[in-house]
Amino acid sequence: MVFLIILNKVRTMDNSTQKPSDNLNIVIVGHVDHGKSTLLGRLYADTGSLPDGKLEKVQAICQQQGKEFEYAFLFDAFLEEQEQGITIDTARTFFGWKGRQYIIIDAPGHKEFLKNMISGAARAEGALLLIDALEGVKEQSKKHGYLLSLLGVRQFAVVVNKMDLVGYRQDVFDGIEKEYREFLGQFKAVPQQVIPVSAKLGDNIANRSEQMPWYTGPTVLDALSAFRKEPGRSEQPLRLPVQDVYKFDARRIIAGRITAGQLKVGDSLVFSPSNKRATVKSIEAFNVDPLPVEGHAGQSVGVTLDEQIFVERGEVASHQEQLPLVSTAFRANVFWLGRKPLERGRRYQLRVATKEVDCEVATIHRIIDTMDLAQQQGSSVVNKNQVAEITIRAKAPVAFDLSASFEATGRFVLVDEYDIAGGGIVTELVHDDQEFLREEARQRDFAWVKGEVGVEDRAQQYGHRAAIVLVTGGRHTGKSFLARTIEARLVADGRHAYLLDGGNLRRGLDADLSEGERGQAAEMARRYGEVARLLVDTGLIVVSTTNPFGMAYVEAAQAIRTLVHPVPVIAIHMSKAPEEAPPNTDIVLSGPIDFDAATRRILEELKRRGVLAQAIGAKPTFQYSI
């Protein structure tokens, strides 16, 4: 984070008339009566940015109401605010200075309006926070600073106003600077500058103050100019969340909106979290001739690939050099608006970009009440209008980024019973049990040596695509018998299928592993997945069960899915009585099983998923589906 602290003669400045080359969103926050509106009014006046007649109109209103004119009234345009003497809502105004347009989001500091402050700060690229030099660093000022950091505002300017009321004393300024630097350091925020100002008299706003010769740093406008503009979205690494997959003739068009970066024909893409790879063959557009050869951030595009890989809604396409993060867990800051409290351990739906997956709140680290900014720890619920630091654990891997790097893939919402009940930003990756396997599979596939026979060649030769049919469930549910039945039926139909029995691996490849030893189950799953990966690379339909892993079948299924990711996994869950199936289960079988009927149902699922071809003429045709 970059933090800047500013401690608070009308001289109209000669503002440049050149067209702004960029703009920057700035939020102004601070305790009530610390001078936010006065600072803004002074900035507008001193930069020559006031509309014609604005000053005269405000002066006339003040005269009508019998009030002394204040620069705050140039900004507080609402009559109700002028009568109450406080800013009650966020407002957006603009001023230009030296080639940049500043979009000012003024946010209330009164505790009754903290919800509006949060909504304003969430849109900001930088911030100014005022502190009254006469009152010093109050608890409210500390909480505002912490809240801005919680919301992901990385460029932070704190404005402590009214240096004229303390006689422009350097010792007062030094004391405030020291105290606030120490406070910001608690959450690793290092101020770049500290600037003493008086908004009312214009000291160190646009011109250097003659009243404080001991200060040699920048003015407020100089400090604003030093704020960095975030790189344009097209200049960032590629992020293309998959919205949908459409089928036209023999083509599969992957559609989505490019949220960052650029995309062009010939680019090699990696889809996360599945880690599938392919090259962009074309960029499709409706009723356009010729077709475009590239796309940019903000555009909705459809792309075809050189390989018919199975890609689902919710995956994120990127270039190999700069991949998104992938995990089943992350730490986040969330703002809760739900009618019911957010509860630890309760199931919600997580939405990141186009990905939707069930999740739960694993840990509530800290809660901030937005009415009074009081903090509490050890709670199991987050109430409405509270901000909290939490850890979210999803039921399946999710591709995301830190909010500090990417907006679209770094923010999320939580859905509670079909209602969007909360939103937040991702602040930290939480490592999960599958991380090592994902990284191993990713590096292995990037360096995979391919032969002259490709995936399409094998599919046309065999009349089907490679796939894994994985049967999960507890003991004595009939998994092995169903797997053997599926294999026999596939082979009888002329398919190339193979039953991969974990017991065979246990007696051979895994013979060196000590049963029950810590970590051996994970190594068994890794080896099991690698063998399955080799078999599907030959074009086989591999039928298998999770029997070797006992009751750890959920974790084993996740590991296998991670390691064989280039091909579809059709998951069948068996149980003696109805129970919750593992994530990404395709078919659930419970109670007494009709194995012939179950096999027919599984074969229909293989056709629906595009694994088995439909015979049309002399050449097999695959009806792709996800």
HUGI-V400845 format. One record per run of one state. SS is the DSSP state (H for helix, E for strand, C for the rest). FROM is the first residue (numbers start at 1). TO is the last residue. If there is no record, write none. Layout:
SS_FROM_TO, SS_FROM_TO
This chain:
C_1_1, E_2_7, C_8_21, E_22_30, C_31_35, H_36_46, C_47_53, H_54_65, C_66_70, H_71_74, C_75_78, H_79_84, C_85_90, E_91_97, C_98_99, E_100_106, C_107_110, H_111_121, C_122_125, E_126_132, C_133_138, H_139_150, C_151_154, E_155_161, C_162_162, H_163_166, C_167_169, H_170_185, C_186_189, E_190_196, C_197_197, E_198_198, C_199_202, E_203_203, C_204_206, E_207_207, C_208_219, H_220_226, C_227_232, H_233_235, C_236_238, E_239_248, C_249_250, E_251_260, C_261_261, E_262_264, C_265_267, E_268_272, C_273_275, E_276_284, C_285_293, E_294_296, C_297_299, E_300_305, C_306_315, E_316_319, C_320_324, E_325_336, C_337_341, E_342_344, C_345_346, E_347_352, C_353_354, E_355_369, C_370_374, E_375_376, C_377_380, E_381_382, C_383_385, E_386_400, C_401_410, E_411_416, C_417_418, E_419_429, C_430_434, H_435_446, C_447_454, H_455_462, C_463_463, E_464_464, C_465_466, E_467_473, C_474_478, H_479_492, C_493_496, E_497_500, C_501_501, H_502_507, C_508_519, H_520_537, C_538_540, E_541_545, C_546_546, H_547_563, C_564_567, E_568_575, C_576_586, E_587_590, C_591_594, H_595_608, C_609_611, E_612_612, C_613_613, E_614_616, C_617_618, E_619_621, C_622_626
